[in-house]
Amino acid sequence: MGKKSRKSKKDSPLSPQSISKGEIFRERIEKINPNILPELKKRPEFGVRINRHLADLEVVEELKREGFDLRPVQWYPYLFTLPMEQRREILNTSAYTGNKIYIQSPSSVLSALSLNPQPTDWVLDLAAAPGGKSLIFSEVAEKVSAVEPDKKRFFRMKRNFKEHKAKNIQTYNKDGRFIYKSCPGWFDKVFLDAPCSSEAHIDLEKEGLTWWNLRRIKRFSQLQKELILSAFRSLKPGGTMVYATCTFAPEENEEVIAHLLEREPSARLVEVEVPISNKMEGITQWEGKNYPDEVKKCCRILPSGAYTGFFFAKIEKEK
Ligand SMILES: C[S@@+](CC[C@H](N)C(=O)[O-])C[C@H]1O[C@@H](n2cnc3c(N)ncnc32)[C@H](O)[C@@H]1O
C-alpha cells in the first residue's frame, strides 16, 4: 500500500518531484514579470561610482583619456555606466587601485540615494558588508554605523572603509537582529540591505541554480522579518528607513514589508521617486497570499543594461 502510493505520487505530472528546480524558478520569475528572464542572462554594462572622499569628476576625464567609454546616468552626477568588455581592464587603472572609483550597480546606488541622507544625519546600515552603501551615506551624512555579523566580511568591510578614506563610519561586528535592544530609537535614517537569496545575480547559463531552492527563500524571509523589526525599532520617531534586497521572491520582499506594517502601527510606507523606466510597483498577491494594497508603493527595479534586479521600499516612523 505504502509502496504503491509513493509510486503514484512520483508519476503524477503535477507532483513536486516531476517539476525541476529550474522550471519552478522560471515559472515564479515569469509570474512576477515576463521581461525579467531574458534580461537575467545578459549583463551588457556595469556601473562605476566616483568615491567623493578621494576624487572628483576629473577622474572621469582621466579614464576617458585612457579610452574608457563612461556614460553618465541622468539622475546622479557621480555615477557612470560602461560596456562590460571594459570591466576587467578598469581594474588595472590607477583610478581603481587608488580607490577613486567604486564598481557598483546603478540599482544599488539608486536604493541608497532614496534614503536621502542629509549632513546632520546619523545613519545605521544594518547589514553592511562589503560596505558599498555605507560609503555612499558617508559622503553626505555626519556619521554612519555599519553592522556586519560575519567576521571575514566584517574585516574586509573595515579595510574597504579605510582604503576609501571614509572616516565617519563606525563598524560593529554584531547580529543586526538585536541592534534595537542596545540602540532603540537612535538613528535618523536606517538602511537594511537584507541578506537574501540574490536571485538577481543568478546566471542561468553559467552556474545555474545550484544554491537556489524554496526552503532557502523561506529561511531568508524569516530572518528578514526579524531584521526589519530591529531596523525599524532602531529608528528615531520621525525617521526614515529603506528596506532593500537583490532578489525577486515576494516572500523576501512585499511579505517582509507587510509583516512590518502589521507589527508596527507607526510604520508608514511612502512612495519613492524612481527616475528610470525599467521598474514596477510592488505585488499584492502571491501564491494564494494577499498583501495590503499599500505595498504597491514598493519599487522593483527590472534588470536592464547596467541595472541589476532590485527591490526597495521606503518607510517612515510616525513622530
Ligand atoms: C546584501 S549584503 C549587504 C551589501 C551591502 N549593503 C553593500 O551595499 O555593500 C547582506 C549582508 O548581510 C549580512 N548579514 C547576514 N545575516 C545578518 C544579520 N543577522 N544581521 C546583519 N547582517 C547580516 C551578510 O553577511 C551580508 O554581508
The ligand as an SDF file (V2000), in Angstrom:
LIG
                    3D

 27 29  0  0  0  0  0  0  0  0999 V2000
   23.2240   42.1790    0.5970 C   0  0  0  0  0  0  0  0  0  0  0  0
   24.5800   42.1020    1.6530 S   0  0  0  0  0  0  0  0  0  0  0  0
   24.8490   43.8060    2.0240 C   0  0  0  0  0  0  0  0  0  0  0  0
   25.5660   44.5820    0.9420 C   0  0  0  0  0  0  0  0  0  0  0  0
   25.9830   45.9700    1.3750 C   0  0  0  0  0  0  0  0  0  0  0  0
   24.8480   46.7370    1.8530 N   0  0  0  0  0  0  0  0  0  0  0  0
   26.6460   46.7660    0.2550 C   0  0  0  0  0  0  0  0  0  0  0  0
   25.9690   47.5170   -0.4620 O   0  0  0  0  0  0  0  0  0  0  0  0
   27.8700   46.6500    0.1030 O   0  0  0  0  0  0  0  0  0  0  0  0
   23.8550   41.4910    3.1220 C   0  0  0  0  0  0  0  0  0  0  0  0
   24.8190   41.3610    4.2890 C   0  0  0  0  0  0  0  0  0  0  0  0
   24.0460   40.9810    5.4430 O   0  0  0  0  0  0  0  0  0  0  0  0
   24.8710   40.2100    6.2690 C   0  0  0  0  0  0  0  0  0  0  0  0
   24.0190   39.5020    7.2760 N   0  0  0  0  0  0  0  0  0  0  0  0
   23.6510   38.2080    7.3280 C   0  0  0  0  0  0  0  0  0  0  0  0
   22.9420   37.9740    8.4500 N   0  0  0  0  0  0  0  0  0  0  0  0
   22.8610   39.1330    9.1190 C   0  0  0  0  0  0  0  0  0  0  0  0
   22.2940   39.5270   10.3690 C   0  0  0  0  0  0  0  0  0  0  0  0
   21.6450   38.6600   11.1640 N   0  0  0  0  0  0  0  0  0  0  0  0
   22.4380   40.8150   10.7630 N   0  0  0  0  0  0  0  0  0  0  0  0
   23.0860   41.7120    9.9770 C   0  0  0  0  0  0  0  0  0  0  0  0
   23.6420   41.3920    8.7910 N   0  0  0  0  0  0  0  0  0  0  0  0
   23.5430   40.1270    8.3780 C   0  0  0  0  0  0  0  0  0  0  0  0
   25.5830   39.3020    5.2850 C   0  0  0  0  0  0  0  0  0  0  0  0
   26.7310   38.7250    5.8680 O   0  0  0  0  0  0  0  0  0  0  0  0
   25.8850   40.2820    4.1430 C   0  0  0  0  0  0  0  0  0  0  0  0
   27.1500   40.8630    4.3130 O   0  0  0  0  0  0  0  0  0  0  0  0
  1  2  1  0
  2  3  1  0
  2 10  1  0
  3  4  1  0
  4  5  1  0
  5  6  1  0
  5  7  1  0
  7  8  2  0
  7  9  1  0
 10 11  1  0
 11 12  1  0
 11 26  1  0
 12 13  1  0
 13 14  1  0
 13 24  1  0
 14 15  1  0
 14 23  1  0
 15 16  2  0
 16 17  1  0
 17 18  1  0
 17 23  2  0
 18 19  1  0
 18 20  2  0
 20 21  1  0
 21 22  2  0
 22 23  1  0
 24 25  1  0
 24 26  1  0
 26 27  1  0
M  CHG  2   2   1   9  -1
M  END
$$$$
